[in-house]
Amino acid sequence: MDAASMAAGLKQSGRNYSPWIAVFNMCNAAIGSGVLSFPYAFRQTGVFGGLFYTGIIWLVEVGALLLLIRTAEKYKTKSYQDLVVALFGPSMAIVTSITILVFLGGSLVSYFIITGDVFEPIFTDWFGENSLFADRRVVIVLFATLVVLPLSLKRSLQDLKWSSTISVTMLTYLTVTLGIIGVAKFLQEGIPQQVNFFRGGMHALIGVDIVVFSFHCHIQVMPIFAELADEPNPFFHEGWNWGLREPLLSTENEAPILQKGSSRVKCMDGVILISMTTCFIGYCLVGEFGYLLFPDVESDLLKSFGSSNPFINFSRIGMAVVSMVCYPVCHYPCRTILDDATRYVLQGRIKEGFSWSLHVILTLVLCGAALGTSLLTSDLGTVFSIVGSTGGVLVVFIIPGLILIHNKLGEHRLPVLQDTEAPLHGEEVVHPRNRVKYIRIVGGCVLMCFGFLIFLITAYITVKGKENV
């Protein structure tokens, strides 16, 4: 089979031509209630320490995202579990899929819990303490039925383009609100003297632990990239080029294939850089202003304000809405995993391609399980922390680290030396491609070690408690 035939056979079926839809979906996947913990993270790391550690984590996680989309382009995979199958086989994919399900399942439950916690006191003030709507469980069921379920029934992430803008809008609103309140206070009272500028040790590790999972969108990046069209529209104009070099995945035989898909990769580079930089700027500004306003800030910034500020109260409502629009983005990969598992178990009984009946059933099962769990409990803190760190570490650090180490990724066929190019006797020649191979191996090991360190830190902090660390 020639290169042209191979390229035609591997063509992606994405239908999203707008990179900005992908940007908002990426931001929506990353932004969550975790942004409210950034002032507490800066309290642990210091004013400049917070910027430093957040910048380092931003570089690591953006690098992992860029690596994942290049690997997905090479193996033409459309989900995280498909990528794991292509690289490491079905056994590893089963472990990864179960971990992702539990990890994202905890997030789905937490979104319902946040919605109930925010709107219960609001509805109590509106309708009275004896009203049906003053019941937390009624509030959760109400929003789950009217908002979350219809959004979760969407077939693709592209269909969530309007709801995804809410996360970016609320992050911008929170940033601007804190900035105005902070500047006004600093002009009157000056910068508090008890703030720290740079902290290390275990306190810094607590801050890093918070930052790491605030950029997490590595599971959702696969379907977002898969939905991107082969020839997407430019961000601003035809001359704008976000593309990064791609020698990591090129081989002599595969160059024509990758060249065809390079426009998608270059566009996705821009999507990742814009969305993650937007989160980085918003997170840092919220962290800085929140910490400077309240040097003894709690893990939830909004608790430090009380309930008298109407602008902050609107932020509370906004973050609850963010939880609801984040739900479908986390729901999508969970449903994909269950869809793959169902088709595997019921081989031949489900028609190829999209099935509306299976789509609706799996959506109802997932939403029902998350809803039921949220109604039974309001605090899964310890369990969610351990499960979250395990799943997050696996998809953010371990799998990308294994990809870097994997032999097939980035292999290059070394050219045969001519007689005139033969090295002198006793002279050792190290080909530049070999250096890249060694760098990949070292980078992969470092990434995996960093992931294990984050897991140990999270487990230790969860068991000991933040106040006892």
N, C-alpha and C positions, 0 to 999 in steps of 0.2 A: 504493500500500500504506500503510495507516495505521500509527500508532506501535505499536498493540497487536499487529498482525500481525508487524511487524518484530521486536518484542521476543520473540515466541514463536519466530520463526525463528532467532533468535540465542541461544537458551537453551543454556547450558552443560550438560554431561552429567556433572559431577562427582558422586561418590558418597561422598566423605569428609565426614562431619558433625562430626568432632572436630577442633577447631583445634589441640589439643595434639599430635595425630599430625603435623600440618604443622610444628609448632614443632620437634619432635625430628628430623624429616627435614631441615629447614633447618639445624639445628645440626650434624647429621651431614654435610651437604654442605660446611659451612664448616670444621669441626674436622678437623684432620689432624695429621700429624707436624710441621707448621709451628709448632705451639704450642711445641715444644721449642726453637725458635730465638728466642723472644721475649726471654729473658734476654740473648742476644747483641745483639738489637736495642736493648734498654735500655742495654747497655754502650756502644753507639755514640751514643745520644741522651741518656743521663743519667737519673737517677731521675725527675725532674719532666718532662724532655724527652720521655721515653717515654710518659708519660701524656698529654702535650699532643699529640704527633703521632698517637698511637693514637686519641685523641678526634676529631681532625680527620678522619682517614681513616674512622672510624666514621660520622661525619655524612655524608661524601661518598657512601660506599657504601650507607648506608641510604636516602639520597635517591635514588640510582640505582635501587635495588630498588623503592621506592614508585612511581617513574616507570614502570618496566617493567610492573608489574602493572596500572597504570591504562591504559597503552597496550594491553596484552593484553586488558583488559576492553572497551575501545572497539572493537578490531578482532576480538575473539573468536578469538584465536589461542591455541594450546595448547603451543607450543614456541618456542624462541628463533629457529629458522630460519623458522618460519611468520610470526613477527612481522616479521622482516627482509623477507620476501617481500611482506607487506602494505604495508610502508612504502616500501621502496626497490627492489622488483622482484627477479626471479629471479637476475639476474647477481650482485648483491650477496649474495643468499642463498647462492649456490654458494661464493663466497669465504669467507663467514662459516662455512658448514657444514664446509668443508675445514679451516679454522683451528681450529674447535671440536674436530673429530675428532683432529687432531694434538695439540692442547693437552691434551685429556682423555685421549687415548691415552698420552701421556707419564706422566700421573698413574696410569693403570691399571698400567703397567709398574713404576712406582716403588713402588706398594703391594705388588706381589709381591716386589720386591727387599728392601723393609723387613721383610716377613714372614720371608724366608729369613735375613737378617742377624741377626734377633732370636732365632729359634728354633734355628738351627744350633748355636750354642754350648751352648744348653740341652739339646738332644738329645744332643750329644756328651758332656756330663757324665752324662746319664742312661744312655746305651746304650754309651758308649765310642767312642774315635776310629775304630775299625775297623768300626763298625756301619753298616748301610745308611742309617740315619736320621741319621748324622752328615754325610751329603752334602747340601750346600746345595740342590742341584737336586731331590733327593728330597723335601726338606722343602717346597719351594715347590710341587711337583706335588701333594703330599699335601694341603696346605691349600687349594690351588686346586680340587681335586676334591671334597673333603669339605665345604668351607665356602663358598668364593667362588662356585663354579658354581651350587649350589642357590639361593643368594640372588639371583644374577643372573638366574635363570630366572623370577623373580617377574614377574607381568604389570604391576604398578603400584608406585609408590613407597609407596602406602598399605599394601601388604603387607609393607613393611620396617619397620613401626612398632616392633616389639620389638627388632630389631637396631639401630635408630637410637638407642635409649636408651643403648646402650653408650658412644657417643661422649660424651654429656653426663655419664654416670656416671664415666668415666675422667678427663674434664677436672676434675670436682669432686674426685675422689680425688687427682689430681696437685696441685691447688690446696691442698687441706687438708693433704696430706703435706708440701709445701714450707712451708706456713705454720707447721706444728708444729715442723719442723726449724729453720726460720728464727728463730722466736720463742725457742726454747730456746737457740740459739747466741747471739742478740743479748743475752739476759739474762745470759749468762756472759761474753761477750767484748765486747759493745757493737757499734755499727755500724762497719763498716770505714771507715778514714779515706781510703782511696784511691779511693772511689767518686766519680763525677761526678754533678752534679745537673742540668746542662743543657749539651748540646753541639749545635753547628750545623755547617755546612760539609759536606764530603763524608761525614764519619762519620754525620751525621744522615740523609743520603740513603740510606746503606746500611741504617739502621734502618727508614726509611720504606718502602724496597723490600720488606723482609721483612713489614712490617705490612700493606701493600696486598693481598697475595695470601692473607693469612690469613683475610680476611673473604669470600673469593670463593665465592659460591653463586648467581651471577646467571644461569647457564645452567639450574640446577635449579629456580630459583624459578618458572619458567614451568609445567612439569608439576605441581609442587606446588600452584600456584594453580589449574590446570585441574582437578585432582582434587577441589578443595574444592566442596562442595555449594552450590546456589543459596541455601539458607537454613541455614547451618551453626549448630551449637549455640554458645551463648555460652561465654566462657572460664570465668566464675565464676557469674554470675547474669544475669538478663534486663536489668538496668539498666546493666550494664557496657558501655561504648562506647569502642572504640579508634579509631573512625573519624576520619580527617583530612578536611579540606575537599577537594573535588574540582573546583574551578572550572577547573582546567587542561584538562580534557577535555570539559567541558560545552558544548553548543551548544543553541540554542533548539529545533532539530529533534530532537536526540538526547537531550534531558533525560529523557523517559519511559523510554527504553531503559536509560540509565545508572542511573536510579532503581531499576529492578528488580534490577540487579546490585550495587547499592551495599552490600548486606549482606555479600556476598562480599569486596568491596574493603575494607570496614571490618574484617572479620575478618582478612583477610590483612595489614592494617596492624598488627594486634596480633601476628600470627605473626612478622612481620619485626622489630618492635620488641623482642619478648620474646627471640627467638632470637639476634639480633645483640647485644642488651644482655648476654645470658648469655655469649656469646663474648667481648664486650668486657671484662666483669668478670673472667672466668677468665684471659684473655690477660694482662691488666694485673697480676693477682696473681702469675701464674707469672713474668712478666717482672721484677716488682719483687723478689720473694723469691729468684728464681734469680740475679739480678744481685748483690743484697746478700750472698748466701751465697758467691758466687764472682765477685769483681770482674773476674777475667780469664777469665770463662766462655767456653767454646767454642761453636761454632754449634749443637751438639747438647748441651743441658743435661745429659742423663743421663751423658754421657762424663765430666763433671767430678766425678761422685760415685764413679766406680770401680764395682766389682762386689761390695762387701762389705755394702751396706745392703739388707736384704731388702725393705723397703718401696719403695725405688727400683727394685729388680729387678722387683717386681710391676708398677711403672709401665711398665717396658720391655715386659713381656708385654702389658700393657693397651694400649699404643700400637700394638703389632703387631696386636692384635685390632681396634683402631680402624681401622687400614689396611684390614683385610679387610671390615669392615662399611661403610666408605666406598666401597669398590670398586663395589658395585651401584648406588650413587647416581650415581656418575660414568658407569657403564656405561649407564644408562638413556637419557640423551640421545644418546649415541653410537649406540645401537641404533635410536633413533627416526630419526636422520639416515640411517642405512643403510636402514632400512625405507622411508622416503620415496624415496630414490634407487632402490631396487630396484623399487618399484611404478612409478616413472616410466619406467625402462628397459623393464620387462616390462608395459607397459600392456595391460590386458585379460586378462592371463594369470593374475593373482592376484585372487581374489575380494575384494570390498569388505569392510571391517571387519577384525576381528582374525583372523589366521591363525596357528595353533599351529605349523605346520611352518616357516613363515618366521621366527617368533619364536625357535624352537629353533635353527634354522640360523644366524641372525645372532648369537645369543648364543654359540654354539660358535665361530664365526669370530672374534668379538671377544676372547673369553677365550683362544682358542688363539693369536692373534697376540700379545697381551700376555704370555701365559705363555712363548711361545717366545722373545720378545725378552729377558725377564728371565732366562731360562736361559742365554742367550748372552753376557750382559754383566752386570756388577754396578755399573757406573759410566757413567751417561749425563749427568753433571753439566752440562757446557758446552752440549750440545745441548738438554737439558731446560730450562735457564735461558733460552736465547734463545727457544725455542718457547713456553715457559710465559709469558714476558713478552709475546710477541707476541699470543698468544691471550687472555691475561688482560687486556691493555690494550684489545683490540678489544671484548670483551664487557662489561667493567666501565666503560670510559670512552668509547671512540669511538662505539659504537652509541648509548648513552644521550645523548651529546652531540649526535649527529645527530638523535635523536628530538626533543630540545629545540628544535633549529633548524628542524626540519621544519615547513612552513607549515600542514599540516592539523591538527597537534596543537595543541589549545587555541584554534583559530579561534573567533571570536565574531562574529556578525552584529551590526553596530553599529546601534542604533536610529536611525530617521530623525528629524532635528530638526524640530520644529514651527516655524511662523513666529515664535512668541513666544520660541523658544529659539535663534533664529539668532544667531550670534556677531556682535559689533560689527565694523565695518570695520577691518581692520588687526590684529584681535585673534586670536592663534593659539590654537586649542583642541586640547589633547592628551587624547584619550580614555583613561580608566584602562586599558581593554583593550589599547590600543596600548603603554602602558608595560609591561604584562605581556609583550607580544610582544617588546619590546626586551630585557627582562630575561631572557627565555628564550634569545634569540639570544646575548647576552653569556655567560649561564651555560653554554650548550652549547659555545661557543668555549673558555671557560676549562676545561671538563671535558675536551675533546679535547686541548688544549695540555698539561694535566696528565698525560694518558695518554701522549702522545709523550715527555714528560719522564721518566716512569717507565720507558718502554722504553729510552731512551738511557742512563739510569742503570744499568739492569740489564745492558745490553750492555757498558757500560764496566767495571762491576765484574766481570763474568764474564771479560772478556778480560784485565784487569789482575790479577785475583785480589784477594780481600778484604784479604789481608795487605799488599798493595802499594798500596792506595788511600790 
